[in-house]
Amino acid sequence: MPFIEPNAAHSDHYMRIPEPMIFDLMRPLGARRGEMEMNALADADARSGDLSWAPELEYAFDDGFALEIELPFENAALSKYKFGLQKTLETDLERGMINGWQSILYKDHGSKYISADVTYIHALRWNARWSSVSLLGLRMHHLNAKPRTDPLLNNSVFYDVSTRLTLGLELNHEVQSGGRWRYRATPQVHYDLTQFYTAQLGWALSNLDGPKKEASVFSMRLIRVF
């Protein structure tokens, strides 16, 4: 019996463009009503040994619409509550293109602070093996205190080795006030374990925790679709 590729880690339903590992989507663009996914991302700092991890639940409540609930942890302590909404916009199969947007609301655990991301999504299938996903948006910190807005830019490029195996490179950028640039670069491997489970592995260089603190980070995401 031939292996049927799952949609556990795709950015869209139509062209099967892979999904970024770090800044992931809330189900693929073009999601159909009733789809559900559970996944968890874990980041281990190679220097300090600190572990960041976050279980997520994603659900398409209507065609083209999906929501997400996520609980980020720092080691054993809950750090935030995250709530997200995503909508599919234009799809152009002839040009291999699909667009959408997503918005994420963050509530710090143990404080009053609320922050938000708003990003535009552009996914492109170049040919049978190469594809890319770009997200451009804003991160608004402490909306209910002293707000600050930072531009976000996330770019990923993927190469499909086979039906099960994909190689990728994901670049996450933030530009803080004063022009300080923070980044994360994550080469990654996606592998479909079964028709319901996908594993993603990566090793990143990142200074997202501070411009003078470049970290080496091992990452893993396990995805289950229903």
Backbone as numpy.savetxt, mean C-alpha at the origin, in Angstrom:
# Nx Ny Nz CAx CAy CAz Cx Cy Cz
-4.42 -29.82 -12.99 -5.27 -28.63 -12.99 -4.39 -27.39 -12.99
-4.57 -26.46 -13.95 -3.71 -25.28 -14.02 -3.95 -24.35 -12.83
-2.87 -23.63 -12.44 -2.97 -22.68 -11.34 -3.71 -21.43 -11.80
-4.72 -21.02 -11.04 -5.49 -19.82 -11.34 -4.96 -18.70 -10.48
-4.44 -17.66 -11.11 -3.83 -16.55 -10.37 -4.89 -15.82 -9.55
-4.65 -15.63 -8.24 -5.64 -14.92 -7.41 -5.53 -13.41 -7.60
-6.49 -12.68 -7.02 -6.41 -11.22 -7.06 -5.99 -10.68 -5.69
-5.22 -11.48 -4.94 -4.83 -11.10 -3.59 -3.89 -9.90 -3.57
-3.10 -9.68 -4.59 -2.12 -8.60 -4.57 -2.06 -7.87 -5.91
-3.23 -7.45 -6.39 -3.29 -6.70 -7.64 -3.85 -5.30 -7.40
-3.41 -4.36 -8.25 -3.92 -2.99 -8.19 -5.23 -2.83 -8.95
-5.54 -3.78 -9.85 -6.80 -3.68 -10.60 -7.26 -5.07 -11.00
-8.55 -5.17 -11.32 -9.13 -6.44 -11.71 -8.94 -6.74 -13.19
-8.75 -5.72 -14.01 -8.84 -5.88 -15.46 -7.50 -6.27 -16.08
-6.43 -5.55 -15.71 -5.11 -5.78 -16.32 -4.17 -6.51 -15.38
-4.62 -6.77 -14.15 -3.88 -7.54 -13.16 -2.50 -6.93 -12.92
-2.49 -5.63 -12.70 -1.27 -4.92 -12.34 -0.96 -5.20 -10.87
0.26 -5.57 -10.51 0.56 -5.87 -9.11 0.32 -4.68 -8.19
0.12 -5.00 -6.92 -0.17 -3.99 -5.90 1.08 -3.67 -5.10
1.35 -2.39 -4.83 2.50 -2.05 -3.98 2.41 -2.72 -2.62
3.56 -3.07 -2.08 3.60 -3.79 -0.81 3.43 -2.86 0.39
4.07 -1.71 0.38 4.09 -0.83 1.55 2.87 0.09 1.56
2.66 0.85 0.52 1.49 1.73 0.41 0.47 1.00 -0.46
-0.25 0.07 0.15 -1.10 -0.82 -0.63 -2.46 -0.19 -0.91
-3.23 -0.85 -1.75 -4.57 -0.38 -2.10 -5.61 -1.11 -1.25
-6.84 -0.59 -1.27 -7.96 -1.18 -0.53 -8.76 -2.03 -1.51
-8.31 -3.25 -1.73 -8.80 -4.10 -2.81 -8.38 -3.50 -4.15
-8.33 -4.31 -5.22 -7.94 -3.78 -6.52 -8.94 -2.74 -7.04
-8.44 -1.80 -7.84 -9.34 -0.88 -8.54 -10.28 -1.71 -9.41
-11.52 -1.30 -9.46 -12.53 -2.08 -10.15 -13.10 -3.18 -9.28
-12.90 -3.08 -7.97 -13.40 -4.10 -7.04 -14.91 -4.27 -7.18
-15.36 -5.49 -6.97 -16.79 -5.80 -7.10 -17.41 -5.97 -5.72
-18.65 -5.58 -5.64 -19.36 -5.61 -4.35 -19.26 -6.97 -3.68
-18.93 -6.96 -2.39 -18.86 -8.18 -1.61 -17.47 -8.77 -1.47
-16.47 -8.26 -2.23 -15.11 -8.76 -2.08 -14.55 -8.42 -0.70
-13.77 -9.32 -0.14 -13.17 -9.07 1.16 -11.75 -9.63 1.20
-10.89 -8.94 1.93 -9.49 -9.33 2.05 -9.01 -9.02 3.47
-8.19 -9.91 4.01 -7.47 -9.65 5.25 -5.98 -9.77 4.96
-5.20 -8.85 5.51 -3.76 -8.93 5.33 -3.06 -8.28 6.51
-1.77 -8.50 6.61 -0.97 -7.90 7.67 0.43 -7.61 7.14
0.90 -6.39 7.40 2.26 -5.97 7.04 3.10 -5.91 8.30
4.32 -6.43 8.25 5.25 -6.36 9.38 6.58 -5.80 8.89
7.13 -4.84 9.63 8.43 -4.24 9.37 9.33 -4.47 10.57
10.51 -5.06 10.37 11.47 -5.29 11.44 12.72 -4.47 11.17
13.06 -3.57 12.09 14.25 -2.74 11.97 15.48 -3.60 12.27
16.37 -3.73 11.28 17.52 -4.62 11.44 18.48 -4.14 12.51
18.52 -2.83 12.79 19.46 -2.29 13.78 18.90 -2.36 15.19
17.68 -1.86 15.38 17.11 -1.78 16.73 16.34 -3.03 17.14
15.86 -3.80 16.16 15.02 -4.94 16.45 13.57 -4.61 16.68
13.20 -3.32 16.57 11.81 -2.92 16.75 10.95 -3.51 15.64
9.72 -3.86 16.00 8.78 -4.46 15.06 7.54 -3.58 14.94
7.24 -3.16 13.71 5.98 -2.48 13.41 5.12 -3.44 12.61
3.86 -3.57 12.99 3.00 -4.50 12.26 1.57 -3.99 12.32
0.78 -4.41 11.32 -0.57 -3.85 11.21 -1.50 -4.83 10.50
-2.48 -5.40 11.20 -3.52 -6.18 10.53 -4.54 -5.26 9.87
-5.06 -5.69 8.73 -6.02 -4.89 7.96 -7.20 -5.75 7.51
-8.34 -5.11 7.42 -9.53 -5.71 6.81 -9.99 -4.78 5.70
-10.14 -5.33 4.48 -10.57 -4.55 3.33 -11.85 -5.16 2.76
-12.79 -4.30 2.41 -14.10 -4.79 1.95 -14.66 -3.85 0.88
-15.14 -4.44 -0.21 -15.80 -3.66 -1.28 -17.30 -3.64 -0.99
-17.81 -2.49 -0.55 -19.22 -2.40 -0.18 -20.11 -2.07 -1.38
-19.50 -1.72 -2.53 -20.22 -1.51 -3.78 -19.21 -1.63 -4.91
-19.70 -1.78 -6.15 -18.79 -1.88 -7.28 -17.95 -0.61 -7.38
-16.62 -0.77 -7.40 -15.72 0.36 -7.53 -15.41 1.08 -6.23
-16.04 0.69 -5.13 -15.82 1.32 -3.83 -15.29 0.28 -2.85
-14.30 0.68 -2.04 -13.78 -0.23 -1.02 -13.41 0.59 0.22
-13.47 -0.07 1.36 -13.06 0.56 2.61 -12.07 -0.33 3.32
-11.36 0.27 4.30 -10.30 -0.43 5.01 -10.31 -0.02 6.48
-10.09 -0.98 7.35 -9.85 -0.73 8.76 -8.51 -1.36 9.11
-7.62 -0.59 9.72 -6.26 -1.05 10.02 -5.89 -0.65 11.43
-5.13 -1.53 12.11 -4.68 -1.27 13.48 -3.16 -1.39 13.53
-2.42 -0.29 13.36 -0.95 -0.34 13.43 -0.46 -0.50 14.87
0.54 -1.37 15.04 1.19 -1.60 16.33 2.66 -1.27 16.23
3.23 -0.80 17.34 4.68 -0.67 17.51 5.07 -1.67 18.58
5.78 -2.73 18.19 6.03 -3.88 19.06 4.69 -4.40 19.57
4.41 -4.36 20.88 3.14 -4.89 21.39 2.12 -3.80 21.68
2.44 -2.54 21.36 1.57 -1.43 21.73 0.81 -0.90 20.51
-0.50 -0.78 20.63 -1.32 -0.17 19.58 -0.94 1.30 19.45
-0.64 1.75 18.21 -0.19 3.13 18.01 -1.23 4.02 17.34
-2.06 3.45 16.46 -3.01 4.26 15.70 -4.25 3.44 15.38
-5.29 4.16 14.94 -6.45 3.58 14.28 -6.49 4.19 12.88
-6.69 3.35 11.86 -6.74 3.86 10.48 -8.04 3.41 9.81
-8.66 4.36 9.11 -9.89 4.10 8.37 -9.71 4.67 6.96
-9.99 3.85 5.94 -9.75 4.29 4.58 -10.93 4.07 3.66
-10.99 4.88 2.59 -12.00 4.77 1.54 -11.32 4.91 0.20
-11.73 4.08 -0.77 -11.13 4.10 -2.11 -12.21 4.02 -3.16
-11.99 4.76 -4.28 -12.95 4.75 -5.39 -12.21 4.58 -6.71
-12.76 3.75 -7.59 -12.23 3.58 -8.94 -12.80 4.67 -9.84
-11.93 5.25 -10.67 -12.36 6.29 -11.62 -12.31 5.72 -13.04
-11.54 6.33 -13.92 -11.50 5.96 -15.34 -10.73 4.66 -15.56
-11.23 3.83 -16.47 -10.53 2.64 -16.93 -10.42 2.69 -18.45
-9.21 2.55 -18.96 -8.97 2.55 -20.41 -8.17 1.30 -20.75
-8.86 0.24 -21.14 -8.20 -1.04 -21.39 -7.29 -0.96 -22.62
-7.64 -0.17 -23.62 -6.82 -0.06 -24.82 -5.45 0.54 -24.50
-5.42 1.50 -23.60 -4.17 2.14 -23.20 -3.54 1.46 -21.99
-4.20 0.44 -21.44 -3.68 -0.26 -20.28 -3.62 0.58 -19.04
-4.65 1.42 -18.81 -4.60 2.41 -17.73 -5.86 2.33 -16.88
-5.68 2.54 -15.58 -6.82 2.66 -14.67 -6.46 3.65 -13.58
-7.44 4.45 -13.14 -7.21 5.50 -12.16 -8.18 5.36 -10.99
-7.84 5.99 -9.89 -8.72 6.01 -8.74 -8.20 6.97 -7.70
-8.84 6.99 -6.56 -8.34 7.78 -5.43 -8.60 7.03 -4.13
-7.83 7.38 -3.11 -8.08 6.84 -1.79 -7.82 7.91 -0.74
-8.53 7.80 0.36 -8.37 8.71 1.48 -8.28 7.89 2.76
-7.32 8.25 3.62 -7.08 7.51 4.87 -7.10 8.49 6.04
-7.83 8.14 7.08 -7.90 8.93 8.30 -7.16 8.19 9.41
-6.26 8.89 10.12 -5.46 8.32 11.20 -5.86 8.95 12.52
-6.06 8.14 13.54 -6.29 8.62 14.90 -5.23 8.02 15.80
-4.38 8.89 16.41 -3.34 8.40 17.31 -3.97 7.77 18.55
-3.48 6.60 18.93 -3.96 5.95 20.14 -3.39 6.68 21.36
-4.25 7.02 22.28 -3.79 7.69 23.49 -3.62 9.18 23.36
-4.02 9.78 22.24 -3.96 11.23 22.09 -5.14 11.68 21.25
-5.31 12.97 21.13 -6.44 13.52 20.38 -6.12 13.72 18.91
-4.86 13.50 18.50 -4.43 13.92 17.17 -5.05 13.08 16.06
-5.52 13.77 15.01 -6.10 13.15 13.83 -5.34 13.66 12.60
-4.97 12.74 11.73 -4.27 13.08 10.48 -4.97 12.40 9.32
-4.60 12.76 8.09 -5.27 12.19 6.92 -4.34 12.21 5.71
-4.52 11.21 4.83 -3.89 11.16 3.51 -4.98 11.23 2.45
-4.69 11.94 1.37 -5.54 11.91 0.18 -4.63 11.71 -1.02
-4.84 10.64 -1.80 -3.95 10.34 -2.92 -4.73 9.97 -4.18
-4.18 10.37 -5.31 -4.66 9.96 -6.63 -3.85 8.75 -7.07
-4.51 7.73 -7.66 -3.86 6.48 -8.05 -3.85 6.37 -9.57
-2.70 6.07 -10.14 -2.58 5.87 -11.58 -1.82 4.56 -11.81
-2.48 3.55 -12.36 -1.87 2.25 -12.63 -1.80 2.04 -14.14
-0.67 1.51 -14.61 -0.42 1.39 -16.05 0.20 0.04 -16.36
-0.40 -0.68 -17.31 0.15 -1.94 -17.82 0.92 -1.61 -19.10
2.27 -1.71 -19.04 3.09 -1.37 -20.21 3.03 -2.45 -21.27
3.18 -3.70 -20.84 3.11 -4.85 -21.76 2.76 -6.08 -20.92
2.98 -7.26 -21.47 2.55 -8.47 -20.78 3.26 -8.69 -19.45
4.46 -8.13 -19.30 5.24 -8.39 -18.08 5.49 -7.14 -17.23
5.62 -5.97 -17.83 5.98 -4.76 -17.09 4.75 -3.92 -16.78
4.73 -3.32 -15.58 3.63 -2.44 -15.18 4.12 -1.49 -14.09
3.30 -0.49 -13.77 3.68 0.48 -12.75 2.44 1.01 -12.05
2.65 1.50 -10.83 1.60 2.14 -10.04 2.19 3.40 -9.42
1.49 4.53 -9.55 1.94 5.79 -8.96 0.81 6.37 -8.12
1.17 6.91 -6.96 0.21 7.59 -6.10 0.77 8.97 -5.77
-0.03 9.99 -6.00 0.36 11.37 -5.76 -0.67 12.00 -4.84
-0.22 12.59 -3.74 -1.20 13.15 -2.82 -0.60 14.00 -1.73
-1.37 14.14 -0.65 -1.00 14.99 0.48 -1.20 14.22 1.78
-0.32 14.46 2.74 -0.49 13.95 4.10 -0.69 15.16 5.02
-1.84 15.20 5.68 -2.20 16.34 6.54 -2.10 15.91 7.99
-1.11 16.45 8.71 -0.83 16.06 10.08 -1.63 16.92 11.07
-2.12 16.30 12.14 -2.72 16.99 13.28 -3.77 18.01 12.84
-4.79 17.49 12.16 -5.85 18.36 11.63 -6.57 19.13 12.73
-6.64 18.56 13.92 -7.39 19.18 15.01 -6.47 19.92 16.00
-5.23 20.22 15.60 -4.31 20.96 16.46 -3.61 22.03 15.62
-2.33 21.82 15.33 -1.58 22.73 14.46 -1.30 21.98 13.16
-2.18 22.09 12.17 -2.06 21.26 10.97 -0.81 21.59 10.14
-0.25 20.54 9.53 0.87 20.67 8.61 0.61 19.72 7.45
0.91 20.14 6.23 0.64 19.33 5.05 1.94 19.02 4.33
2.16 17.73 4.04 3.35 17.28 3.32 2.94 16.59 2.03
3.60 16.89 0.91 3.35 16.16 -0.32 3.81 14.71 -0.22
3.08 13.82 -0.89 3.42 12.39 -0.96 3.58 11.99 -2.42
4.56 11.15 -2.69 4.72 10.58 -4.03 5.23 9.16 -3.86
4.47 8.20 -4.38 4.84 6.78 -4.30 4.85 6.20 -5.70
5.96 5.62 -6.09 6.11 5.01 -7.42 6.57 3.57 -7.27
5.92 2.67 -8.02 6.31 1.26 -8.03 6.37 0.76 -9.45
7.36 -0.08 -9.73 7.46 -0.73 -11.04 7.57 -2.23 -10.79
6.92 -3.03 -11.67 6.83 -4.47 -11.46 7.17 -5.23 -12.73
7.73 -6.44 -12.52 8.00 -7.36 -13.61 7.43 -8.71 -13.24
6.50 -9.22 -14.06 5.88 -10.52 -13.83 6.77 -11.62 -14.41
7.42 -12.36 -13.53 8.29 -13.46 -13.97 7.44 -14.63 -14.46
6.36 -14.91 -13.73 5.47 -16.01 -14.07 4.09 -15.69 -13.51
3.17 -16.63 -13.66 1.83 -16.43 -13.12 1.86 -16.25 -11.61
2.79 -16.92 -10.93 2.87 -16.86 -9.47 3.85 -15.82 -8.94
4.91 -15.51 -9.69 6.04 -14.74 -9.15 6.15 -13.37 -9.81
6.28 -12.32 -8.97 6.46 -10.95 -9.44 7.60 -10.30 -8.67
8.44 -9.54 -9.39 9.50 -8.75 -8.78 9.12 -7.28 -8.88
9.48 -6.49 -7.85 9.09 -5.08 -7.88 10.06 -4.21 -7.12
9.96 -2.90 -7.39 10.68 -1.88 -6.65 9.70 -0.77 -6.32
9.57 -0.46 -5.03 8.63 0.56 -4.57 9.41 1.71 -3.92
9.11 2.94 -4.34 9.74 4.14 -3.80 8.66 5.01 -3.16
8.82 5.27 -1.87 7.88 6.11 -1.12 8.59 7.41 -0.73
7.97 8.55 -1.03 8.59 9.85 -0.77 7.64 10.73 0.05
8.20 11.48 0.99 7.50 12.55 1.70 8.39 13.78 1.69
7.81 14.94 1.43 8.54 16.20 1.48 7.96 17.02 2.62
8.74 17.21 3.68 8.27 17.92 4.85 8.49 19.42 4.70
7.90 20.19 5.62 8.09 21.64 5.62 9.58 21.95 5.73
10.01 22.97 5.01 11.43 23.29 4.95 12.15 22.54 3.86
11.41 21.74 3.09 12.00 21.02 1.98 12.74 19.76 2.36
12.57 19.27 3.60 13.24 18.04 4.00 12.59 16.85 3.31
13.42 16.06 2.64 12.94 14.91 1.85 13.17 13.64 2.65
12.13 12.86 2.80 12.22 11.55 3.44 11.79 10.49 2.43
12.37 9.31 2.53 12.13 8.30 1.50 12.19 6.90 2.10
11.67 5.97 1.33 11.85 4.54 1.57 11.94 3.86 0.22
12.95 3.03 0.02 13.13 2.27 -1.22 13.07 0.79 -0.87
12.10 0.07 -1.47 11.84 -1.33 -1.08 11.81 -2.25 -2.30
12.93 -2.90 -2.65 12.84 -4.03 -3.60 11.99 -5.13 -2.96
11.17 -5.79 -3.77 10.22 -6.75 -3.20 9.92 -7.90 -4.15
9.48 -9.01 -3.53 9.08 -10.21 -4.25 7.66 -10.56 -3.83
6.78 -10.84 -4.80 5.42 -11.30 -4.54 5.31 -12.74 -5.04
4.72 -13.60 -4.20 4.55 -14.98 -4.62 3.17 -15.48 -4.19
2.42 -16.02 -5.14 1.10 -16.58 -4.86 1.27 -17.99 -4.31
1.00 -18.16 -3.03 1.17 -19.46 -2.38 0.08 -20.43 -2.80
-1.16 -19.95 -2.83 -2.32 -20.73 -3.27 -3.24 -19.77 -4.03
-4.43 -20.23 -4.34 -5.40 -19.37 -5.01 -6.07 -18.40 -4.04
-5.72 -18.46 -2.76 -6.29 -17.55 -1.76 -5.24 -16.76 -0.99
-3.99 -17.22 -1.00 -2.93 -16.59 -0.20 -1.81 -16.09 -1.09
-1.31 -14.87 -0.76 -0.12 -14.32 -1.41 0.82 -13.79 -0.34
2.12 -14.01 -0.51 3.13 -13.48 0.39 3.98 -12.46 -0.37
4.33 -11.36 0.31 5.22 -10.35 -0.24 6.38 -10.17 0.73
7.60 -10.13 0.20 8.81 -9.98 1.00 9.64 -8.83 0.43
10.25 -8.04 1.31 11.09 -6.95 0.84 12.14 -6.56 1.86
13.16 -5.84 1.39 14.21 -5.32 2.25 14.43 -3.87 1.85
14.24 -2.94 2.80 14.19 -1.53 2.46 15.30 -0.73 3.13
15.67 0.38 2.49 16.41 1.46 3.12 15.45 2.62 3.30
15.40 3.19 4.51 14.38 4.18 4.81 14.89 5.20 5.82
14.50 6.47 5.63 14.70 7.48 6.67 13.37 8.15 7.01
12.26 7.41 6.85 10.94 7.97 7.14 10.78 8.31 8.61
11.56 7.69 9.49 11.48 8.00 10.92 12.33 9.20 11.30
13.04 9.78 10.34 13.87 10.95 10.61 14.99 11.04 9.62
15.31 12.25 9.12 16.32 12.39 8.06 17.71 11.94 8.47
18.01 11.90 9.78 19.33 11.49 10.25 19.35 10.04 10.73
18.27 9.33 10.49 18.17 7.95 10.98 17.79 7.04 9.82
18.78 6.66 9.03 18.51 5.74 7.93 18.49 4.32 8.47
17.42 3.62 8.20 17.23 2.28 8.74 17.22 1.25 7.63
17.66 0.06 7.97 17.53 -1.10 7.11 16.38 -1.94 7.66
15.37 -2.17 6.82 14.12 -2.74 7.30 13.75 -3.97 6.48
13.48 -5.08 7.18 12.93 -6.26 6.52 11.41 -6.21 6.63
10.73 -6.47 5.50 9.27 -6.34 5.45 8.63 -7.61 4.92
7.44 -7.90 5.42 6.65 -9.03 4.92 5.18 -8.69 5.02
4.43 -9.01 3.99 2.97 -8.89 4.02 2.37 -10.23 3.59
1.42 -10.72 4.38 0.68 -11.92 4.04 -0.77 -11.52 3.77
-1.32 -11.99 2.64 -2.63 -11.58 2.17 -3.53 -12.79 2.02
-4.77 -12.66 2.48 -5.79 -13.71 2.32 -7.03 -13.09 1.73
-7.51 -13.62 0.60 -8.75 -13.15 -0.02 -9.86 -14.17 0.23
-11.09 -13.67 0.19 -12.27 -14.51 0.46 -13.23 -14.45 -0.73
